[in-house]
Amino acid sequence: MQESSAKIGRWWWLAVVAFAIGMVVLAPAALLERLPPANAAVQFVADGGTIWRGRGQLRIATTATAATSATPLVIPLEWRFAPGSLLGLRLGFIVEPGAPALSGTTLIGLRPGDVELRNTALVVDARLLQLAHAVAALFPPAGTIRLQQTADERLRVRPASNADHAWQVDGAMGLNAEQLALGGIVNTPLGNHDIKLSGDGALIKISVLRSSGPLKLEGNGSVMLAMPRRFTFSGFATVATDAPPGLRQLGPVMADGRQRIELNTAW
């Protein structure tokens, strides 16, 4: 009798475990809709699937301008679980947005306290920068931005948790700005610029690797995420003879014709 009761108990526990596993494996993607706060600028809407493999939409709030209304930007995306990420003690997902404004793929690894980006190959419409900061909306950018990582590059991001509300960024990411223009300043494309971004805590270092077109850049800079936030750049600019007149007054002209650029701006 006791042996029979023990068998029943074991089967009961096995059933409970199987039920729990089933609940996790089959958890609907709609559960992810609860992650962003209700008043967050970025919201998520699930279209189907599970939390391990599914599809949905990112809805990014926009600000009305004289030319546009405050219509949310909708970016459809798909994701799937990446089992190999468990080797790095992270819960990883391959995320693939599929909108004209943002497309490509990236591997997002989750762990308490930070997020890691790997194998990134994203194409971004530069007009999205208007949503990132109010200053960008004053000089509407145009062009294409490519974010890329080599096989051995990682970028870890830790949300702000300290008194100065500074995000922490460690690792590297490549950025290629193609035919970038700034409305209200230079409305014609400025060429192509390959840039390396290197995170070191609250400091993001910027290195211009290659540059071509009407505006050729050389030099290095940084963005400080801690207060007071600051952007710096030190280097040179070579401006084509047929470039817009505004580009010929970036800084003192050197003997070789290059212009010296020294920027140090806080906000």
C-alpha positions as CSV (number, residue, x, y, z in Angstrom):
1,M,0.0,0.0,0.0
2,Q,2.8,2.4,0.9
3,E,4.6,1.5,-2.3
4,S,1.5,2.3,-4.3
5,S,1.1,5.6,-2.6
6,A,4.8,6.5,-3.3
7,K,4.3,5.7,-7.0
8,I,1.2,7.9,-7.1
9,G,3.1,10.7,-5.4
10,R,6.0,10.5,-7.9
11,W,3.6,10.5,-10.8
12,W,1.8,13.5,-9.3
13,W,5.1,15.4,-9.0
14,L,6.0,14.5,-12.5
15,A,2.7,15.8,-13.8
16,V,3.2,19.1,-11.9
17,V,6.7,19.5,-13.4
18,A,5.5,18.6,-16.9
19,F,2.7,21.1,-16.5
20,A,5.1,23.8,-15.3
21,I,7.5,23.2,-18.2
22,G,4.6,23.3,-20.6
23,M,3.4,26.6,-19.2
24,V,6.9,28.1,-19.8
25,V,7.5,26.6,-23.2
26,L,4.1,27.6,-24.5
27,A,3.9,31.0,-22.8
28,P,2.2,33.3,-25.3
29,A,4.1,36.2,-26.8
30,A,1.4,38.5,-25.4
31,L,3.1,38.3,-22.0
32,L,5.9,40.5,-23.4
33,E,3.4,43.4,-23.8
34,R,3.6,43.9,-20.0
35,L,7.3,44.6,-20.0
36,P,7.4,48.3,-21.1
37,P,5.7,50.7,-18.5
38,A,2.4,52.0,-19.7
39,N,3.8,55.5,-20.2
40,A,7.0,54.4,-22.0
41,A,7.8,56.0,-25.4
42,V,8.3,52.5,-26.8
43,Q,5.5,49.9,-26.6
44,F,5.3,46.3,-27.8
45,V,2.3,44.6,-29.3
46,A,2.4,40.8,-29.9
47,D,1.0,39.4,-33.2
48,G,1.5,35.7,-32.4
49,G,3.8,32.9,-31.3
50,T,5.4,32.3,-27.9
51,I,7.9,34.2,-25.8
52,W,10.5,31.9,-27.3
53,R,9.6,32.4,-31.0
54,G,7.1,34.9,-32.2
55,R,6.4,38.1,-34.0
56,G,5.1,41.5,-33.0
57,Q,5.4,45.2,-33.4
58,L,7.4,48.0,-31.7
59,R,5.4,51.2,-31.6
60,I,7.5,54.2,-31.0
61,A,5.9,57.5,-30.0
62,T,6.7,60.5,-32.1
63,T,6.4,64.2,-31.6
64,A,4.3,66.3,-33.9
65,T,6.0,68.9,-36.1
66,A,4.9,71.5,-38.6
67,A,5.1,69.0,-41.3
68,T,4.0,65.7,-39.6
69,S,1.5,64.5,-37.0
70,A,2.3,62.6,-33.9
71,T,1.6,59.2,-35.4
72,P,3.4,56.3,-33.7
73,L,6.2,54.6,-35.7
74,V,5.4,50.9,-36.2
75,I,8.3,48.5,-36.6
76,P,7.3,44.8,-37.2
77,L,9.8,42.3,-35.9
78,E,10.3,38.6,-35.3
79,W,12.4,36.8,-32.7
80,R,13.5,33.3,-31.8
81,F,15.4,31.8,-28.9
82,A,19.2,31.3,-29.3
83,P,20.1,28.2,-27.2
84,G,23.9,28.9,-27.6
85,S,23.5,32.1,-25.5
86,L,23.1,29.9,-22.4
87,L,26.8,29.1,-22.6
88,G,27.4,32.8,-21.7
89,L,24.9,32.6,-18.9
90,R,22.5,34.8,-20.8
91,L,19.0,34.3,-22.2
92,G,19.5,35.1,-25.9
93,F,17.2,35.9,-28.7
94,I,17.8,36.6,-32.4
95,V,15.7,39.7,-33.2
96,E,14.9,40.7,-36.8
97,P,13.1,44.0,-37.4
98,G,11.6,44.3,-40.8
99,A,10.6,47.9,-41.5
100,P,11.9,50.5,-44.0
101,A,13.1,52.6,-41.1
102,L,14.8,49.7,-39.3
103,S,15.8,46.2,-40.7
104,G,18.4,43.5,-40.2
105,T,19.3,41.3,-37.3
106,T,20.9,41.3,-33.9
107,L,21.4,38.8,-31.1
108,I,20.2,40.2,-27.8
109,G,21.5,38.5,-24.7
110,L,19.6,39.2,-21.4
111,R,20.9,38.9,-17.9
112,P,19.9,40.7,-14.7
113,G,21.4,44.1,-14.8
114,D,22.5,44.4,-18.4
115,V,21.8,43.6,-22.1
116,E,24.4,42.4,-24.6
117,L,24.3,42.9,-28.3
118,R,26.2,40.5,-30.7
119,N,26.2,39.7,-34.4
120,T,24.5,43.0,-35.2
121,A,23.8,43.9,-38.8
122,L,21.1,46.6,-38.7
123,V,20.2,49.2,-41.3
124,V,18.6,52.4,-39.8
125,D,16.9,55.3,-41.5
126,A,18.7,58.4,-40.1
127,R,15.4,60.1,-39.6
128,L,14.9,57.9,-36.6
129,L,17.5,60.0,-34.8
130,Q,14.8,62.7,-34.5
131,L,13.1,60.3,-32.0
132,A,16.3,59.8,-30.0
133,H,16.9,63.4,-29.0
134,A,15.1,66.7,-29.3
135,V,18.2,68.4,-30.8
136,A,18.1,66.0,-33.7
137,A,14.6,67.1,-34.5
138,L,15.8,70.7,-34.9
139,F,18.1,69.6,-37.8
140,P,16.3,66.6,-39.3
141,P,18.9,64.1,-40.5
142,A,18.6,62.1,-43.7
143,G,20.6,59.2,-45.0
144,T,21.3,55.6,-43.9
145,I,23.1,54.4,-40.8
146,R,24.5,50.8,-40.7
147,L,25.3,49.3,-37.3
148,Q,27.6,46.3,-37.6
149,Q,29.6,44.0,-35.3
150,T,32.3,41.5,-36.2
151,A,32.1,37.9,-34.8
152,D,34.2,38.8,-31.7
153,E,32.6,42.2,-30.9
154,R,30.1,42.6,-28.0
155,L,28.3,45.7,-26.7
156,R,26.9,45.6,-23.1
157,V,24.4,48.2,-22.0
158,R,23.4,48.7,-18.3
159,P,20.5,51.0,-17.7
160,A,20.9,54.0,-15.5
161,S,20.8,53.2,-11.8
162,N,23.1,55.7,-10.2
163,A,22.5,59.3,-9.0
164,D,23.5,61.0,-12.2
165,H,21.2,58.7,-14.3
166,A,24.1,57.6,-16.5
167,W,23.8,54.5,-18.7
168,Q,26.9,52.3,-18.8
169,V,28.1,51.0,-22.1
170,D,31.0,48.5,-22.6
171,G,32.2,46.9,-25.8
172,A,32.3,47.9,-29.5
173,M,30.0,48.6,-32.4
174,G,30.7,49.7,-36.0
175,L,28.7,52.5,-37.5
176,N,28.6,53.5,-41.1
177,A,26.9,56.7,-42.0
178,E,26.0,56.8,-45.7
179,Q,25.0,60.0,-47.6
180,L,24.2,61.7,-44.3
181,A,22.6,65.2,-44.4
182,L,21.4,67.5,-41.7
183,G,18.3,69.5,-42.6
184,G,18.7,73.3,-42.0
185,I,22.5,73.0,-42.0
186,V,23.6,71.0,-44.9
187,N,20.8,69.6,-47.1
188,T,23.1,67.8,-49.5
189,P,24.7,64.4,-48.6
190,L,28.1,64.7,-46.9
191,G,29.5,61.3,-48.1
192,N,30.2,58.1,-46.3
193,H,31.9,57.8,-42.9
194,D,33.0,54.5,-41.2
195,I,33.1,55.0,-37.4
196,K,34.1,52.7,-34.5
197,L,32.1,53.1,-31.2
198,S,33.8,51.8,-28.1
199,G,32.1,51.9,-24.8
200,D,34.0,52.5,-21.5
201,G,31.4,52.9,-18.7
202,A,29.6,56.2,-19.1
203,L,32.0,57.2,-21.9
204,I,31.5,56.3,-25.6
205,K,34.7,56.8,-27.6
206,I,34.3,57.7,-31.3
207,S,37.0,56.9,-33.9
208,V,36.7,57.8,-37.6
209,L,38.2,54.9,-39.5
210,R,37.5,55.9,-43.1
211,S,35.7,58.9,-44.7
212,S,34.9,59.8,-48.3
213,G,32.8,62.3,-50.2
214,P,32.3,66.1,-50.1
215,L,33.2,66.1,-46.4
216,K,36.2,63.8,-45.3
217,L,36.7,63.5,-41.6
218,E,39.7,62.5,-39.6
219,G,39.9,62.3,-35.8
220,N,38.4,61.0,-32.6
221,G,35.8,62.1,-30.1
222,S,33.6,61.0,-27.3
223,V,30.1,61.2,-25.8
224,M,29.8,61.4,-22.0
225,L,26.6,59.9,-20.8
226,A,27.0,61.0,-17.2
227,M,26.0,64.5,-16.1
228,P,27.0,67.0,-17.4
229,R,26.6,65.1,-20.7
230,R,29.2,66.2,-23.3
231,F,30.2,65.6,-26.9
232,T,33.7,66.2,-28.0
233,F,35.6,65.8,-31.3
234,S,39.1,66.7,-32.3
235,G,40.4,66.2,-35.8
236,F,40.4,67.5,-39.3
237,A,38.0,68.0,-42.2
238,T,38.8,68.0,-45.9
239,V,36.1,69.8,-47.9
240,A,35.5,69.3,-51.6
241,T,35.6,72.5,-53.8
242,D,32.0,72.0,-54.9
243,A,30.7,71.4,-51.3
244,P,28.1,73.7,-49.8
245,P,29.7,77.0,-48.6
246,G,28.8,76.3,-44.9
247,L,31.3,73.4,-44.8
248,R,34.2,75.8,-45.6
249,Q,33.9,77.5,-42.2
250,L,34.3,74.5,-39.8
251,G,37.6,75.7,-38.4
252,P,41.0,77.2,-39.0
253,V,42.6,76.2,-42.4
254,M,45.9,74.4,-42.1
255,A,48.8,74.6,-44.6
256,D,47.7,71.5,-46.4
257,G,44.2,72.8,-46.9
258,R,42.5,70.8,-44.1
259,Q,40.3,72.5,-41.6
260,R,41.0,72.0,-37.9
261,I,37.9,70.9,-35.9
262,E,37.7,71.2,-32.1
263,L,34.2,70.6,-30.6
264,N,33.3,70.5,-27.0
265,T,29.6,70.8,-26.3
266,A,27.6,70.0,-23.2
267,W,23.9,69.6,-22.8
